[in-house]
Amino acid sequence: MKTAVVVGGGQTLGEYLCKGLAAAGYKVGIADLNVRNATQVADEICTLQGEGIAVGVGVDATDEQGVADAFKTIKAQLGSIDALVYSAGVAKATKITNFTLQDFNFNVNVNLNGYFLCAREAARYMVEQGHGGRIIQINSKSGKVGSKHNAGYSSAKFGGVGLTQSIALDLADDQITVNSLMLGNLLESPMFQSLIPQYAKKLGLEEHEVMQYYIDKVPLKAGCGYDDVLNVLKFYISDGAKYCTGQSINITGGQVMF
């Protein structure tokens, strides 16, 4: 049984992906800044799928030693590291004239540097194991098109695409594929909901109008659902996608098509 590590797996989308991967037959290492959330998700998975199927660990994805310790624990308890899903993410949004360096760096640290550290650590185990692997970054359409009032987030996500392509080249000889999933707006997610006041202000809308505004921008007239992400993820970590690497795969309902 293969092991998938989900960083940022303790809540919202990450939790959904952890449970979906476990149901699909993976052991799951749940790594999250909130260790209580991580262990709770692991306990729920073990209750449904059986003991020893999941383990939860605390990790700050921007802490180099903390990342190494988290992966070491997961490997020791679950036996291997075959896939990484980097789902940790943050967003602080404001107009560039008011964007602080602290907030910019916060976006870059979690969304880009954390991805680098976790991908590097996962790759070390996969190379040592010698039977390939999968690295998936949960990215955003903001990694392909600029995002108003989101200079920090969009910059980090654009950087993630370049990092994905570069790591894919580094690891091709080891049969480790690396891809980014470019998500549309997760309208029901706590992150998006928390940004509605800021979006309403920048768009000149009432807060209750924001959701419909974003739905209307999508050709398929729907936000990106957690199930949409899981379905694509399961393919790209499967053997069916063994010939796909360095790609940025849109899950945007047609809003972004390149």
Protein Blocks (a to p, Z undefined) as FASTA:
>chain_A
ZZdddehilgcjlmmmmmmmmmnopacddddfblmlmmmmmmmmmmmnoghkaccddddf
klmklmmmmmmmmmmmnopafbdcdfbdcdddddfklmcfklmmmmmmmmmmmmmmmmmm
mmmmmmmnonapaddddddfklmbccehilmmmmmmmmmmmmmmmmmmmmmmnopacddd
dddddfkbmklmmmmmmmmmmnopafklmmmmmmmmpmnlpacdfklmmmmmmmmmmmkl
mmgghiacddehomacZZ
